[in-house]
Amino acid sequence: MAKGGQTPPESGPVPGSEPVRAAWARKDAGDVAGARQDARRILAGSPSPEDRERAEDLLRATETPRSLYAYALLGAVILALLLGLVLTRYS
C-alpha cells in the first residue's frame, strides 16, 4: 500500500521498446535531463505510435511548471526592491 502521497509502482511489464523503458528508468533513477535527451532522441527517429506516446508522456512529466518561473520572477523583484531600499537608505 502506498503511503505519504506515493503512487504504487505499475504492475506488469512497462509498455514500449527498450529505449523507451531505459529513458523512463533514467527518470525514475533521478536523471531527468538524461531522460529528456533520450526521449527527444526517440522522437527524432521514426518511433512506433506507442513509443511516440510514451516519449511524449516522459517529456510532459519532466517539464518545469510555468508557475515556478513566476515565483522566481517575484523573488527577483522583491530582492531588487530590497536592494534599492538599502542603497537609498545608506547612500
PDB file of N, CA, C and O in Angstrom, chain B, residues numbered from 101:
ATOM      1  N   MET B 101       0.837  -1.169   0.000  1.00  0.00           N
ATOM      2  CA  MET B 101       0.000   0.000   0.000  1.00  0.00           C
ATOM      3  C   MET B 101       0.888   1.240   0.000  1.00  0.00           C
ATOM      4  O   MET B 101       1.880   1.309   0.725  1.00  0.00           O
ATOM      5  N   ALA B 102       0.522   2.199  -0.807  1.00  0.00           N
ATOM      6  CA  ALA B 102       1.296   3.437  -0.906  1.00  0.00           C
ATOM      7  C   ALA B 102       0.973   4.344   0.274  1.00  0.00           C
ATOM      8  O   ALA B 102      -0.178   4.447   0.698  1.00  0.00           O
ATOM      9  N   LYS B 103       1.994   4.991   0.791  1.00  0.00           N
ATOM     10  CA  LYS B 103       1.809   5.886   1.931  1.00  0.00           C
ATOM     11  C   LYS B 103       2.450   7.223   1.631  1.00  0.00           C
ATOM     12  O   LYS B 103       3.395   7.296   0.845  1.00  0.00           O
ATOM     13  N   GLY B 104       1.958   8.266   2.237  1.00  0.00           N
ATOM     14  CA  GLY B 104       2.575   9.575   2.142  1.00  0.00           C
ATOM     15  C   GLY B 104       2.543  10.175   0.748  1.00  0.00           C
ATOM     16  O   GLY B 104       3.478  10.880   0.370  1.00  0.00           O
ATOM     17  N   GLY B 105       1.501   9.917  -0.026  1.00  0.00           N
ATOM     18  CA  GLY B 105       1.403  10.504  -1.345  1.00  0.00           C
ATOM     19  C   GLY B 105       2.158   9.763  -2.420  1.00  0.00           C
ATOM     20  O   GLY B 105       2.218  10.224  -3.559  1.00  0.00           O
ATOM     21  N   GLN B 106       2.733   8.630  -2.087  1.00  0.00           N
ATOM     22  CA  GLN B 106       3.463   7.852  -3.082  1.00  0.00           C
ATOM     23  C   GLN B 106       2.479   7.073  -3.927  1.00  0.00           C
ATOM     24  O   GLN B 106       1.438   6.630  -3.441  1.00  0.00           O
ATOM     25  N   THR B 107       2.809   6.911  -5.180  1.00  0.00           N
ATOM     26  CA  THR B 107       1.981   6.081  -6.040  1.00  0.00           C
ATOM     27  C   THR B 107       2.618   4.705  -6.134  1.00  0.00           C
ATOM     28  O   THR B 107       3.841   4.585  -6.209  1.00  0.00           O
ATOM     29  N   PRO B 108       1.799   3.677  -6.131  1.00  0.00           N
ATOM     30  CA  PRO B 108       2.376   2.336  -6.211  1.00  0.00           C
ATOM     31  C   PRO B 108       2.977   2.112  -7.590  1.00  0.00           C
ATOM     32  O   PRO B 108       2.497   2.683  -8.569  1.00  0.00           O
ATOM     33  N   PRO B 109       4.018   1.290  -7.686  1.00  0.00           N
ATOM     34  CA  PRO B 109       4.612   1.007  -8.994  1.00  0.00           C
ATOM     35  C   PRO B 109       3.615   0.274  -9.875  1.00  0.00           C
ATOM     36  O   PRO B 109       2.732  -0.434  -9.390  1.00  0.00           O
ATOM     37  N   GLU B 110       3.776   0.458 -11.180  1.00  0.00           N
ATOM     38  CA  GLU B 110       2.897  -0.213 -12.120  1.00  0.00           C
ATOM     39  C   GLU B 110       3.104  -1.711 -12.014  1.00  0.00           C
ATOM     40  O   GLU B 110       4.225  -2.193 -11.851  1.00  0.00           O
ATOM     41  N   SER B 111       2.002  -2.436 -12.109  1.00  0.00           N
ATOM     42  CA  SER B 111       2.134  -3.885 -12.100  1.00  0.00           C
ATOM     43  C   SER B 111       2.239  -4.364 -13.534  1.00  0.00           C
ATOM     44  O   SER B 111       1.590  -3.818 -14.426  1.00  0.00           O
ATOM     45  N   GLY B 112       3.037  -5.358 -13.751  1.00  0.00           N
ATOM     46  CA  GLY B 112       3.216  -5.894 -15.088  1.00  0.00           C
ATOM     47  C   GLY B 112       4.343  -5.187 -15.816  1.00  0.00           C
ATOM     48  O   GLY B 112       4.950  -4.261 -15.279  1.00  0.00           O
ATOM     49  N   PRO B 113       4.626  -5.621 -17.043  1.00  0.00           N
ATOM     50  CA  PRO B 113       5.718  -5.016 -17.808  1.00  0.00           C
ATOM     51  C   PRO B 113       5.377  -3.604 -18.268  1.00  0.00           C
ATOM     52  O   PRO B 113       4.219  -3.292 -18.546  1.00  0.00           O
ATOM     53  N   VAL B 114       6.384  -2.768 -18.344  1.00  0.00           N
ATOM     54  CA  VAL B 114       6.206  -1.402 -18.805  1.00  0.00           C
ATOM     55  C   VAL B 114       6.107  -1.432 -20.330  1.00  0.00           C
ATOM     56  O   VAL B 114       6.954  -2.033 -20.990  1.00  0.00           O
ATOM     57  N   PRO B 115       5.071  -0.783 -20.904  1.00  0.00           N
ATOM     58  CA  PRO B 115       4.937  -0.823 -22.362  1.00  0.00           C
ATOM     59  C   PRO B 115       6.016  -0.001 -23.054  1.00  0.00           C
ATOM     60  O   PRO B 115       6.591   0.917 -22.468  1.00  0.00           O
ATOM     61  N   GLY B 116       6.278  -0.342 -24.297  1.00  0.00           N
ATOM     62  CA  GLY B 116       7.260   0.390 -25.079  1.00  0.00           C
ATOM     63  C   GLY B 116       8.489  -0.452 -25.368  1.00  0.00           C
ATOM     64  O   GLY B 116       8.683  -1.527 -24.801  1.00  0.00           O
ATOM     65  N   SER B 117       9.308   0.069 -26.263  1.00  0.00           N
ATOM     66  CA  SER B 117      10.529  -0.634 -26.640  1.00  0.00           C
ATOM     67  C   SER B 117      11.606  -0.444 -25.574  1.00  0.00           C
ATOM     68  O   SER B 117      11.401   0.258 -24.583  1.00  0.00           O
ATOM     69  N   GLU B 118      12.730  -1.067 -25.790  1.00  0.00           N
ATOM     70  CA  GLU B 118      13.837  -0.991 -24.822  1.00  0.00           C
ATOM     71  C   GLU B 118      14.341   0.439 -24.607  1.00  0.00           C
ATOM     72  O   GLU B 118      14.563   0.819 -23.458  1.00  0.00           O
ATOM     73  N   PRO B 119      14.536   1.262 -25.666  1.00  0.00           N
ATOM     74  CA  PRO B 119      14.983   2.638 -25.422  1.00  0.00           C
ATOM     75  C   PRO B 119      13.990   3.463 -24.593  1.00  0.00           C
ATOM     76  O   PRO B 119      14.395   4.296 -23.782  1.00  0.00           O
ATOM     77  N   VAL B 120      12.701   3.229 -24.798  1.00  0.00           N
ATOM     78  CA  VAL B 120      11.680   3.957 -24.021  1.00  0.00           C
ATOM     79  C   VAL B 120      11.730   3.527 -22.563  1.00  0.00           C
ATOM     80  O   VAL B 120      11.682   4.364 -21.661  1.00  0.00           O
ATOM     81  N   ARG B 121      11.827   2.239 -22.336  1.00  0.00           N
ATOM     82  CA  ARG B 121      11.917   1.752 -20.946  1.00  0.00           C
ATOM     83  C   ARG B 121      13.187   2.260 -20.280  1.00  0.00           C
ATOM     84  O   ARG B 121      13.179   2.580 -19.091  1.00  0.00           O
ATOM     85  N   ALA B 122      14.286   2.338 -21.042  1.00  0.00           N
ATOM     86  CA  ALA B 122      15.537   2.851 -20.484  1.00  0.00           C
ATOM     87  C   ALA B 122      15.410   4.332 -20.127  1.00  0.00           C
ATOM     88  O   ALA B 122      15.939   4.771 -19.105  1.00  0.00           O
ATOM     89  N   ALA B 123      14.713   5.101 -20.963  1.00  0.00           N
ATOM     90  CA  ALA B 123      14.524   6.527 -20.677  1.00  0.00           C
ATOM     91  C   ALA B 123      13.693   6.711 -19.409  1.00  0.00           C
ATOM     92  O   ALA B 123      14.020   7.548 -18.569  1.00  0.00           O
ATOM     93  N   TRP B 124      12.623   5.934 -19.269  1.00  0.00           N
ATOM     94  CA  TRP B 124      11.813   6.026 -18.057  1.00  0.00           C
ATOM     95  C   TRP B 124      12.601   5.564 -16.829  1.00  0.00           C
ATOM     96  O   TRP B 124      12.429   6.110 -15.740  1.00  0.00           O
ATOM     97  N   ALA B 125      13.453   4.573 -17.001  1.00  0.00           N
ATOM     98  CA  ALA B 125      14.276   4.108 -15.879  1.00  0.00           C
ATOM     99  C   ALA B 125      15.250   5.203 -15.441  1.00  0.00           C
ATOM    100  O   ALA B 125      15.493   5.376 -14.247  1.00  0.00           O
ATOM    101  N   ARG B 126      15.812   5.948 -16.413  1.00  0.00           N
ATOM    102  CA  ARG B 126      16.703   7.065 -16.060  1.00  0.00           C
ATOM    103  C   ARG B 126      15.937   8.119 -15.276  1.00  0.00           C
ATOM    104  O   ARG B 126      16.460   8.669 -14.306  1.00  0.00           O
ATOM    105  N   LYS B 127      14.697   8.409 -15.686  1.00  0.00           N
ATOM    106  CA  LYS B 127      13.888   9.391 -14.972  1.00  0.00           C
ATOM    107  C   LYS B 127      13.622   8.909 -13.543  1.00  0.00           C
ATOM    108  O   LYS B 127      13.750   9.674 -12.588  1.00  0.00           O
ATOM    109  N   ASP B 128      13.257   7.648 -13.412  1.00  0.00           N
ATOM    110  CA  ASP B 128      12.974   7.105 -12.082  1.00  0.00           C
ATOM    111  C   ASP B 128      14.211   7.073 -11.202  1.00  0.00           C
ATOM    112  O   ASP B 128      14.100   7.145  -9.978  1.00  0.00           O
ATOM    113  N   ALA B 129      15.399   6.966 -11.812  1.00  0.00           N
ATOM    114  CA  ALA B 129      16.651   6.964 -11.053  1.00  0.00           C
ATOM    115  C   ALA B 129      17.092   8.377 -10.685  1.00  0.00           C
ATOM    116  O   ALA B 129      18.031   8.545  -9.908  1.00  0.00           O
ATOM    117  N   GLY B 130      16.421   9.406 -11.240  1.00  0.00           N
ATOM    118  CA  GLY B 130      16.746  10.778 -10.888  1.00  0.00           C
ATOM    119  C   GLY B 130      17.464  11.555 -11.966  1.00  0.00           C
ATOM    120  O   GLY B 130      17.728  12.744 -11.782  1.00  0.00           O
ATOM    121  N   ASP B 131      17.788  10.936 -13.076  1.00  0.00           N
ATOM    122  CA  ASP B 131      18.482  11.623 -14.164  1.00  0.00           C
ATOM    123  C   ASP B 131      17.456  12.180 -15.149  1.00  0.00           C
ATOM    124  O   ASP B 131      17.249  11.623 -16.227  1.00  0.00           O
ATOM    125  N   VAL B 132      16.820  13.283 -14.764  1.00  0.00           N
ATOM    126  CA  VAL B 132      15.743  13.857 -15.567  1.00  0.00           C
ATOM    127  C   VAL B 132      16.277  14.426 -16.875  1.00  0.00           C
ATOM    128  O   VAL B 132      15.661  14.245 -17.925  1.00  0.00           O
ATOM    129  N   ALA B 133      17.415  15.111 -16.824  1.00  0.00           N
ATOM    130  CA  ALA B 133      17.974  15.695 -18.044  1.00  0.00           C
ATOM    131  C   ALA B 133      18.346  14.600 -19.046  1.00  0.00           C
ATOM    132  O   ALA B 133      18.077  14.740 -20.239  1.00  0.00           O
ATOM    133  N   GLY B 134      18.948  13.540 -18.588  1.00  0.00           N
ATOM    134  CA  GLY B 134      19.296  12.428 -19.468  1.00  0.00           C
ATOM    135  C   GLY B 134      18.060  11.753 -20.041  1.00  0.00           C
ATOM    136  O   GLY B 134      18.047  11.355 -21.206  1.00  0.00           O
ATOM    137  N   ALA B 135      17.016  11.623 -19.215  1.00  0.00           N
ATOM    138  CA  ALA B 135      15.771  11.018 -19.690  1.00  0.00           C
ATOM    139  C   ALA B 135      15.124  11.879 -20.766  1.00  0.00           C
ATOM    140  O   ALA B 135      14.586  11.357 -21.743  1.00  0.00           O
ATOM    141  N   ARG B 136      15.174  13.200 -20.591  1.00  0.00           N
ATOM    142  CA  ARG B 136      14.608  14.095 -21.607  1.00  0.00           C
ATOM    143  C   ARG B 136      15.401  14.002 -22.908  1.00  0.00           C
ATOM    144  O   ARG B 136      14.816  14.031 -23.991  1.00  0.00           O
ATOM    145  N   GLN B 137      16.721  13.892 -22.812  1.00  0.00           N
ATOM    146  CA  GLN B 137      17.538  13.735 -24.021  1.00  0.00           C
ATOM    147  C   GLN B 137      17.195  12.432 -24.738  1.00  0.00           C
ATOM    148  O   GLN B 137      17.081  12.401 -25.964  1.00  0.00           O
ATOM    149  N   ASP B 138      17.033  11.362 -23.972  1.00  0.00           N
ATOM    150  CA  ASP B 138      16.666  10.079 -24.577  1.00  0.00           C
ATOM    151  C   ASP B 138      15.309  10.174 -25.266  1.00  0.00           C
ATOM    152  O   ASP B 138      15.131   9.656 -26.368  1.00  0.00           O
ATOM    153  N   ALA B 139      14.353  10.835 -24.618  1.00  0.00           N
ATOM    154  CA  ALA B 139      13.018  10.968 -25.207  1.00  0.00           C
ATOM    155  C   ALA B 139      13.069  11.783 -26.495  1.00  0.00           C
ATOM    156  O   ALA B 139      12.395  11.443 -27.467  1.00  0.00           O
ATOM    157  N   ARG B 140      13.864  12.858 -26.513  1.00  0.00           N
ATOM    158  CA  ARG B 140      13.998  13.649 -27.743  1.00  0.00           C
ATOM    159  C   ARG B 140      14.662  12.833 -28.846  1.00  0.00           C
ATOM    160  O   ARG B 140      14.283  12.932 -30.013  1.00  0.00           O
ATOM    161  N   ARG B 141      15.652  12.026 -28.473  1.00  0.00           N
ATOM    162  CA  ARG B 141      16.338  11.179 -29.456  1.00  0.00           C
ATOM    163  C   ARG B 141      15.361  10.154 -30.038  1.00  0.00           C
ATOM    164  O   ARG B 141      15.396   9.872 -31.236  1.00  0.00           O
ATOM    165  N   ILE B 142      14.490   9.600 -29.191  1.00  0.00           N
ATOM    166  CA  ILE B 142      13.495   8.639 -29.659  1.00  0.00           C
ATOM    167  C   ILE B 142      12.528   9.310 -30.630  1.00  0.00           C
ATOM    168  O   ILE B 142      12.196   8.747 -31.673  1.00  0.00           O
ATOM    169  N   LEU B 143      12.073  10.528 -30.277  1.00  0.00           N
ATOM    170  CA  LEU B 143      11.128  11.246 -31.135  1.00  0.00           C
ATOM    171  C   LEU B 143      11.776  11.708 -32.434  1.00  0.00           C
ATOM    172  O   LEU B 143      11.081  11.870 -33.437  1.00  0.00           O
ATOM    173  N   ALA B 144      13.089  11.924 -32.441  1.00  0.00           N
ATOM    174  CA  ALA B 144      13.775  12.361 -33.661  1.00  0.00           C
ATOM    175  C   ALA B 144      13.820  11.244 -34.693  1.00  0.00           C
ATOM    176  O   ALA B 144      13.862  11.509 -35.894  1.00  0.00           O
ATOM    177  N   GLY B 145      13.812  10.012 -34.239  1.00  0.00           N
ATOM    178  CA  GLY B 145      13.800   8.878 -35.162  1.00  0.00           C
ATOM    179  C   GLY B 145      12.390   8.654 -35.679  1.00  0.00           C
ATOM    180  O   GLY B 145      11.571   9.573 -35.695  1.00  0.00           O
ATOM    181  N   SER B 146      12.118   7.461 -36.090  1.00  0.00           N
ATOM    182  CA  SER B 146      10.765   7.125 -36.539  1.00  0.00           C
ATOM    183  C   SER B 146      10.201   6.064 -35.595  1.00  0.00           C
ATOM    184  O   SER B 146      10.190   4.878 -35.925  1.00  0.00           O
ATOM    185  N   PRO B 147       9.728   6.495 -34.411  1.00  0.00           N
ATOM    186  CA  PRO B 147       9.243   5.532 -33.427  1.00  0.00           C
ATOM    187  C   PRO B 147       7.857   5.006 -33.789  1.00  0.00           C
ATOM    188  O   PRO B 147       7.135   5.596 -34.593  1.00  0.00           O
ATOM    189  N   SER B 148       7.514   3.900 -33.183  1.00  0.00           N
ATOM    190  CA  SER B 148       6.160   3.376 -33.337  1.00  0.00           C
ATOM    191  C   SER B 148       5.203   4.319 -32.606  1.00  0.00           C
ATOM    192  O   SER B 148       5.643   5.109 -31.770  1.00  0.00           O
ATOM    193  N   PRO B 149       3.912   4.252 -32.903  1.00  0.00           N
ATOM    194  CA  PRO B 149       2.955   5.142 -32.222  1.00  0.00           C
ATOM    195  C   PRO B 149       2.989   4.996 -30.697  1.00  0.00           C
ATOM    196  O   PRO B 149       2.856   5.981 -29.970  1.00  0.00           O
ATOM    197  N   GLU B 150       3.168   3.771 -30.225  1.00  0.00           N
ATOM    198  CA  GLU B 150       3.227   3.544 -28.781  1.00  0.00           C
ATOM    199  C   GLU B 150       4.478   4.190 -28.180  1.00  0.00           C
ATOM    200  O   GLU B 150       4.406   4.822 -27.127  1.00  0.00           O
ATOM    201  N   ASP B 151       5.621   4.030 -28.849  1.00  0.00           N
ATOM    202  CA  ASP B 151       6.856   4.636 -28.358  1.00  0.00           C
ATOM    203  C   ASP B 151       6.770   6.161 -28.403  1.00  0.00           C
ATOM    204  O   ASP B 151       7.253   6.841 -27.498  1.00  0.00           O
ATOM    205  N   ARG B 152       6.153   6.695 -29.460  1.00  0.00           N
ATOM    206  CA  ARG B 152       5.986   8.141 -29.568  1.00  0.00           C
ATOM    207  C   ARG B 152       5.142   8.669 -28.393  1.00  0.00           C
ATOM    208  O   ARG B 152       5.474   9.689 -27.789  1.00  0.00           O
ATOM    209  N   GLU B 153       4.071   7.971 -28.088  1.00  0.00           N
ATOM    210  CA  GLU B 153       3.202   8.392 -26.986  1.00  0.00           C
ATOM    211  C   GLU B 153       3.936   8.346 -25.650  1.00  0.00           C
ATOM    212  O   GLU B 153       3.830   9.274 -24.848  1.00  0.00           O
ATOM    213  N   ARG B 154       4.682   7.267 -25.410  1.00  0.00           N
ATOM    214  CA  ARG B 154       5.414   7.138 -24.145  1.00  0.00           C
ATOM    215  C   ARG B 154       6.514   8.190 -24.026  1.00  0.00           C
ATOM    216  O   ARG B 154       6.743   8.717 -22.938  1.00  0.00           O
ATOM    217  N   ALA B 155       7.210   8.508 -25.146  1.00  0.00           N
ATOM    218  CA  ALA B 155       8.263   9.532 -25.119  1.00  0.00           C
ATOM    219  C   ALA B 155       7.653  10.910 -24.875  1.00  0.00           C
ATOM    220  O   ALA B 155       8.215  11.709 -24.125  1.00  0.00           O
ATOM    221  N   GLU B 156       6.512  11.198 -25.499  1.00  0.00           N
ATOM    222  CA  GLU B 156       5.849  12.486 -25.253  1.00  0.00           C
ATOM    223  C   GLU B 156       5.353  12.573 -23.821  1.00  0.00           C
ATOM    224  O   GLU B 156       5.411  13.641 -23.211  1.00  0.00           O
ATOM    225  N   ASP B 157       4.865  11.462 -23.273  1.00  0.00           N
ATOM    226  CA  ASP B 157       4.460  11.432 -21.863  1.00  0.00           C
ATOM    227  C   ASP B 157       5.646  11.731 -20.951  1.00  0.00           C
ATOM    228  O   ASP B 157       5.508  12.444 -19.957  1.00  0.00           O
ATOM    229  N   LEU B 158       6.802  11.186 -21.290  1.00  0.00           N
ATOM    230  CA  LEU B 158       8.006  11.424 -20.499  1.00  0.00           C
ATOM    231  C   LEU B 158       8.394  12.897 -20.540  1.00  0.00           C
ATOM    232  O   LEU B 158       8.743  13.475 -19.511  1.00  0.00           O
ATOM    233  N   LEU B 159       8.337  13.507 -21.720  1.00  0.00           N
ATOM    234  CA  LEU B 159       8.667  14.934 -21.825  1.00  0.00           C
ATOM    235  C   LEU B 159       7.678  15.781 -21.033  1.00  0.00           C
ATOM    236  O   LEU B 159       8.069  16.745 -20.376  1.00  0.00           O
ATOM    237  N   ARG B 160       6.393  15.420 -21.095  1.00  0.00           N
ATOM    238  CA  ARG B 160       5.388  16.166 -20.330  1.00  0.00           C
ATOM    239  C   ARG B 160       5.593  16.007 -18.826  1.00  0.00           C
ATOM    240  O   ARG B 160       5.411  16.955 -18.063  1.00  0.00           O
ATOM    241  N   ALA B 161       5.967  14.813 -18.415  1.00  0.00           N
ATOM    242  CA  ALA B 161       6.129  14.533 -16.982  1.00  0.00           C
ATOM    243  C   ALA B 161       7.355  15.216 -16.389  1.00  0.00           C
ATOM    244  O   ALA B 161       7.427  15.410 -15.176  1.00  0.00           O
ATOM    245  N   THR B 162       8.320  15.581 -17.228  1.00  0.00           N
ATOM    246  CA  THR B 162       9.566  16.142 -16.708  1.00  0.00           C
ATOM    247  C   THR B 162       9.747  17.619 -17.026  1.00  0.00           C
ATOM    248  O   THR B 162      10.817  18.171 -16.772  1.00  0.00           O
ATOM    249  N   GLU B 163       8.720  18.276 -17.578  1.00  0.00           N
ATOM    250  CA  GLU B 163       8.890  19.698 -17.882  1.00  0.00           C
ATOM    251  C   GLU B 163       8.737  20.540 -16.617  1.00  0.00           C
ATOM    252  O   GLU B 163       8.056  20.143 -15.672  1.00  0.00           O
ATOM    253  N   THR B 164       9.370  21.690 -16.613  1.00  0.00           N
ATOM    254  CA  THR B 164       9.321  22.590 -15.469  1.00  0.00           C
ATOM    255  C   THR B 164       7.980  23.329 -15.462  1.00  0.00           C
ATOM    256  O   THR B 164       7.584  23.895 -16.482  1.00  0.00           O
ATOM    257  N   PRO B 165       7.278  23.331 -14.325  1.00  0.00           N
ATOM    258  CA  PRO B 165       5.995  24.039 -14.265  1.00  0.00           C
ATOM    259  C   PRO B 165       6.187  25.536 -14.498  1.00  0.00           C
ATOM    260  O   PRO B 165       7.146  26.126 -14.000  1.00  0.00           O
ATOM    261  N   ARG B 166       5.280  26.146 -15.252  1.00  0.00           N
ATOM    262  CA  ARG B 166       5.384  27.572 -15.560  1.00  0.00           C
ATOM    263  C   ARG B 166       5.249  28.439 -14.306  1.00  0.00           C
ATOM    264  O   ARG B 166       5.827  29.524 -14.238  1.00  0.00           O
ATOM    265  N   SER B 167       4.499  27.973 -13.330  1.00  0.00           N
ATOM    266  CA  SER B 167       4.323  28.763 -12.112  1.00  0.00           C
ATOM    267  C   SER B 167       5.648  28.952 -11.374  1.00  0.00           C
ATOM    268  O   SER B 167       5.819  29.935 -10.652  1.00  0.00           O
ATOM    269  N   LEU B 168       6.575  28.029 -11.546  1.00  0.00           N
ATOM    270  CA  LEU B 168       7.883  28.152 -10.909  1.00  0.00           C
ATOM    271  C   LEU B 168       8.624  29.383 -11.417  1.00  0.00           C
ATOM    272  O   LEU B 168       9.295  30.069 -10.646  1.00  0.00           O
ATOM    273  N   TYR B 169       8.502  29.664 -12.714  1.00  0.00           N
ATOM    274  CA  TYR B 169       9.135  30.854 -13.281  1.00  0.00           C
ATOM    275  C   TYR B 169       8.509  32.125 -12.707  1.00  0.00           C
ATOM    276  O   TYR B 169       9.212  33.108 -12.473  1.00  0.00           O
ATOM    277  N   ALA B 170       7.196  32.113 -12.479  1.00  0.00           N
ATOM    278  CA  ALA B 170       6.531  33.276 -11.895  1.00  0.00           C
ATOM    279  C   ALA B 170       7.038  33.534 -10.478  1.00  0.00           C
ATOM    280  O   ALA B 170       7.281  34.681 -10.103  1.00  0.00           O
ATOM    281  N   TYR B 171       7.196  32.473  -9.692  1.00  0.00           N
ATOM    282  CA  TYR B 171       7.719  32.638  -8.335  1.00  0.00           C
ATOM    283  C   TYR B 171       9.165  33.137  -8.348  1.00  0.00           C
ATOM    284  O   TYR B 171       9.542  33.958  -7.512  1.00  0.00           O
ATOM    285  N   ALA B 172       9.960  32.659  -9.273  1.00  0.00           N
ATOM    286  CA  ALA B 172      11.348  33.119  -9.382  1.00  0.00           C
ATOM    287  C   ALA B 172      11.392  34.597  -9.758  1.00  0.00           C
ATOM    288  O   ALA B 172      12.207  35.349  -9.222  1.00  0.00           O
ATOM    289  N   LEU B 173      10.526  35.016 -10.668  1.00  0.00           N
ATOM    290  CA  LEU B 173      10.461  36.425 -11.054  1.00  0.00           C
ATOM    291  C   LEU B 173      10.006  37.282  -9.876  1.00  0.00           C
ATOM    292  O   LEU B 173      10.555  38.359  -9.644  1.00  0.00           O
ATOM    293  N   LEU B 174       9.020  36.817  -9.141  1.00  0.00           N
ATOM    294  CA  LEU B 174       8.557  37.554  -7.966  1.00  0.00           C
ATOM    295  C   LEU B 174       9.684  37.685  -6.935  1.00  0.00           C
ATOM    296  O   LEU B 174       9.857  38.754  -6.348  1.00  0.00           O
ATOM    297  N   GLY B 175      10.443  36.628  -6.711  1.00  0.00           N
ATOM    298  CA  GLY B 175      11.570  36.688  -5.777  1.00  0.00           C
ATOM    299  C   GLY B 175      12.634  37.667  -6.237  1.00  0.00           C
ATOM    300  O   GLY B 175      13.195  38.399  -5.422  1.00  0.00           O
ATOM    301  N   ALA B 176      12.921  37.692  -7.541  1.00  0.00           N
ATOM    302  CA  ALA B 176      13.919  38.619  -8.079  1.00  0.00           C
ATOM    303  C   ALA B 176      13.454  40.068  -7.915  1.00  0.00           C
ATOM    304  O   ALA B 176      14.255  40.945  -7.592  1.00  0.00           O
ATOM    305  N   VAL B 177      12.158  40.319  -8.139  1.00  0.00           N
ATOM    306  CA  VAL B 177      11.629  41.682  -7.984  1.00  0.00           C
ATOM    307  C   VAL B 177      11.713  42.119  -6.525  1.00  0.00           C
ATOM    308  O   VAL B 177      12.105  43.251  -6.240  1.00  0.00           O
ATOM    309  N   ILE B 178      11.353  41.241  -5.606  1.00  0.00           N
ATOM    310  CA  ILE B 178      11.430  41.581  -4.186  1.00  0.00           C
ATOM    311  C   ILE B 178      12.877  41.833  -3.769  1.00  0.00           C
ATOM    312  O   ILE B 178      13.147  42.774  -3.022  1.00  0.00           O
ATOM    313  N   LEU B 179      13.805  41.010  -4.236  1.00  0.00           N
ATOM    314  CA  LEU B 179      15.216  41.207  -3.920  1.00  0.00           C
ATOM    315  C   LEU B 179      15.711  42.541  -4.469  1.00  0.00           C
ATOM    316  O   LEU B 179      16.418  43.268  -3.772  1.00  0.00           O
ATOM    317  N   ALA B 180      15.352  42.872  -5.700  1.00  0.00           N
ATOM    318  CA  ALA B 180      15.766  44.150  -6.286  1.00  0.00           C
ATOM    319  C   ALA B 180      15.170  45.318  -5.506  1.00  0.00           C
ATOM    320  O   ALA B 180      15.844  46.325  -5.291  1.00  0.00           O
ATOM    321  N   LEU B 181      13.929  45.194  -5.085  1.00  0.00           N
ATOM    322  CA  LEU B 181      13.291  46.244  -4.293  1.00  0.00           C
ATOM    323  C   LEU B 181      14.013  46.437  -2.960  1.00  0.00           C
ATOM    324  O   LEU B 181      14.273  47.568  -2.551  1.00  0.00           O
ATOM    325  N   LEU B 182      14.335  45.340  -2.289  1.00  0.00           N
ATOM    326  CA  LEU B 182      15.036  45.448  -1.012  1.00  0.00           C
ATOM    327  C   LEU B 182      16.439  46.034  -1.190  1.00  0.00           C
ATOM    328  O   LEU B 182      16.877  46.853  -0.382  1.00  0.00           O
ATOM    329  N   LEU B 183      17.139  45.620  -2.240  1.00  0.00           N
ATOM    330  CA  LEU B 183      18.461  46.192  -2.502  1.00  0.00           C
ATOM    331  C   LEU B 183      18.361  47.684  -2.808  1.00  0.00           C
ATOM    332  O   LEU B 183      19.206  48.467  -2.375  1.00  0.00           O
ATOM    333  N   GLY B 184      17.337  48.074  -3.547  1.00  0.00           N
ATOM    334  CA  GLY B 184      17.131  49.507  -3.826  1.00  0.00           C
ATOM    335  C   GLY B 184      16.868  50.297  -2.567  1.00  0.00           C
ATOM    336  O   GLY B 184      17.370  51.410  -2.412  1.00  0.00           O
ATOM    337  N   LEU B 185      16.078  49.727  -1.655  1.00  0.00           N
ATOM    338  CA  LEU B 185      15.806  50.403  -0.384  1.00  0.00           C
ATOM    339  C   LEU B 185      17.067  50.530   0.463  1.00  0.00           C
ATOM    340  O   LEU B 185      17.291  51.561   1.098  1.00  0.00           O
ATOM    341  N   VAL B 186      17.881  49.495   0.474  1.00  0.00           N
ATOM    342  CA  VAL B 186      19.132  49.543   1.240  1.00  0.00           C
ATOM    343  C   VAL B 186      20.069  50.605   0.658  1.00  0.00           C
ATOM    344  O   VAL B 186      20.673  51.373   1.408  1.00  0.00           O
ATOM    345  N   LEU B 187      20.192  50.654  -0.649  1.00  0.00           N
ATOM    346  CA  LEU B 187      21.084  51.619  -1.271  1.00  0.00           C
ATOM    347  C   LEU B 187      20.617  53.060  -1.051  1.00  0.00           C
ATOM    348  O   LEU B 187      21.443  53.954  -0.862  1.00  0.00           O
ATOM    349  N   THR B 188      19.302  53.292  -1.074  1.00  0.00           N
ATOM    350  CA  THR B 188      18.821  54.654  -0.829  1.00  0.00           C
ATOM    351  C   THR B 188      18.951  55.028   0.646  1.00  0.00           C
ATOM    352  O   THR B 188      19.150  56.200   0.968  1.00  0.00           O
ATOM    353  N   ARG B 189      18.845  54.070   1.527  1.00  0.00           N
ATOM    354  CA  ARG B 189      18.943  54.348   2.973  1.00  0.00           C
ATOM    355  C   ARG B 189      20.371  54.651   3.376  1.00  0.00           C
ATOM    356  O   ARG B 189      20.595  55.568   4.166  1.00  0.00           O
ATOM    357  N   TYR B 190      21.348  53.915   2.861  1.00  0.00           N
ATOM    358  CA  TYR B 190      22.722  54.055   3.326  1.00  0.00           C
ATOM    359  C   TYR B 190      23.655  54.756   2.325  1.00  0.00           C
ATOM    360  O   TYR B 190      24.874  54.604   2.405  1.00  0.00           O
ATOM    361  N   SER B 191      23.101  55.499   1.413  1.00  0.00           N
ATOM    362  CA  SER B 191      23.998  56.217   0.497  1.00  0.00           C
ATOM    363  C   SER B 191      23.887  57.706   0.694  1.00  0.00           C
ATOM    364  O   SER B 191      24.568  58.471   0.011  1.00  0.00           O
TER     365      SER B 191
END
